[in-house]
């Protein structure tokens, strides 16, 4: 038995035990890898499953008549798979793409950092021509491919400030909303931004199984979902009026806001100089944005809602209405034009309210204000000023001044209606009297309002004592106007008090001595008021507010032209033309039209800025328009 | 002889044969899946089709092997060994280089790997040599000769180079252990393993040295080893009887110096001899950070494939990791990934169980032999299977470094399948003769 080594046969157990031990370790390890942890499963899914987002088509923007304002048009993205780009002549490719070689290399590196195997965008928002130029050469570069991705198009290139920007998300957007991924787009400002959630829709997801070379090999259809298109927005804008208003304001600085008085819907909304929003999409964005941002006239600044101006003489109507409601004056109150207390203009001596409005009599409204402020004969002048102003501030805010008017127009500034706290902070308690603050009585001094506030005032006049909060949306996805946009605000002035003021406003335009004669459109009973806002060191701002027709008004608007002189000179004819255009649909008074369209700065010969003049003429593409009045 | 009228079928160990059959069929199913050829199985041009041809060839081969009298294998073992040695030398000269190793003879579109047959031939020669005069392991010279018989083919294979197969030859230590090699050799082996792990871990670390600045932490390790070893030696020496102190000193010093030499050699080998990618593979295994993110690409994907299988797997031919090429060499060395991904824990544990069963069954066959030749041969077979099992599955589940070595009966490849068929076929015939033989 020695021969067979049987004394060693116990060793078979040791060898067997080793086999068992190794097998057991393997099984435990397999259990740990396959059953107790998701780590490997997740890793495998990351490798093999690719979720392709199916982008929903973004909601369109239509005007109030259903005309297309903002559209989706085909766009292209150049995609790159870095792994397939090894050994590519980057200099030649850079020439093809008209990029600097360094720029191209850094873009390629960025793509490589994202993934060597997966495609990522190298160039975005190429248009059809750029795509055509590229596609002929594309076969030389195996790592490059084209993916279609629609771009936004502003059909007429109008209302760009209010439509807003639709562009690539930044890190902040991705942190705020996990739905956005690198390279996605979203509305950043204006309507695009405010209604991003309505417009964007819901993306679909297609699940693919990919192989190691990132070729799609199979689909997991049971998990897929289809994209749901975004809601279309119907805006309140009237394309014709908007285009016309932008044309009239070309070559000028200022703003136009037109409202439908009965609904508060914004019909036209211009901040001049305006620009074509299509410049800010696609490959041209950087250069275009730069030139707009650096332009001395600040076209990116939305004057219609961000520009806060002194309202000027148009504010006198507010004073008259509050005064009547309070009983300190009546339509028959005559006040001596006391030219010692305040600046004046025109030839008149002792007007009633109607004539005072027509003549824009400063001493008249100085006195109305004094009467409203000093209502407490038993108190001293400091207490009277404090109590009177506190009361007055509340009345003025009823008209929407100093508020954001409901905030439905994104970015609206409140302006300023100075109150007692305001003056206390400046002068100290009991250190100011009516004589300190009197300039607000004629819409000057510390009062600030945007053109939107002024148009809203015109709507209050048109409605005889109330307004609907102004807004831009008529319908979202066929579901009608949101309830939140139907907000009526009543002004605490009885309707009877409006008659005298409206008579005066009609006189402003129709009376041979009216300051707003240039707003006259025969056959349309238009009520308006000029304003000539003082502007120390520079020419006055030209202001006009109006509504028409007097009975059953359809349009209320304000026009503000910076540094253009008297309100009747430029703002009034622009308002008149817009009224004629909106109500008639065409312009009979061609002379008035060509005078306005032909005009560009310097509207006032004393204000010349040759540098900006040359730039604006180049930018507006309107070289003929130099015949200054 | 009675063996002439031996009824092989009646004496055959059908259990082993059946296990082999099951493994081969399972393996083939996984090859079909891994090569994504489920639709084109019957087109013999694909890998699955080729494997099917090889399976037919091997089935015929198995029948042939069982029909040959066992004495033939015993008497021709020297011939086999000599022939294989010649082939191993020839392949170094005229062989085809595949994957960096010159280990293939090209025959048309089929390739033959002589190292697969070297395992069988070495097993045979070992059995023949150890059972030759029935008195093995008495002289130093015999032991040296045994070692030379194993080392010669292993050395030639190392020249190809094919580290995996060399490792398999290391498995013959179990045969020698069973035949009387001191258990201390195994203990020293384990000790070397521990030393190796510590050397690699500390060798990859950074440490600060006076005058030298910052370099590998290995030298601190070597210093501590020397100090602690000496201290231990002195303590042990003090605790032993005076008459044995001399022996303790001698053996202890030898062990300590040997260990230090081994450690230093390994460290220098890692740093100086191995290429960067080889060193990185080893570092990856030990969880040491490597700069190159692609260094653990294979094993990361292999583990993801297996780990994503869950309890029951994704179903046959439905594993995207393996079907879509994420796992390298998935039909050969990484075939177990397909098992793990598509058959889940139950399937892969089942396959591990099948291999354990096969190896233990072969050990059982070995111990029931009256012929020492057959016993040694059977142990050699078990050792070879065990080493393949250990290294291959250990590799794909991340417990062993990436060393190319096929999984027996599972991996795609004719040479491998034929080699294992030879190995097991001879064993089954020898086992069937166990009662007829009195040697």
Interface residues (C-beta under 8 A of the other chain):
Chain A: X3 X4 X5 X8 X9 X11 X12 X14 X15 X16 X18 X19 X20 X22 X23 X25 X26 X27 X29 X30 X31 X33 X34 X35 X37 X39 X40 X41 X43 X44 X45 X47 X48 X49 X209 X210 X211 X212 X213 X217 X218
Chain B: X134 X174 X177 X178 X179 X180 X300 X301 X303 X304 X305 X306 X307 X308 X309 X310 X311 X320 X321 X323 X324 X325 X326 X340 X341 X344 X345 X348 X349 X352 X353 X355 X356 X359 X360 X363 X366 X367 X370 X372 X375 X379 X382 X386 X389 X390 X393 X394 X397 X398 X399
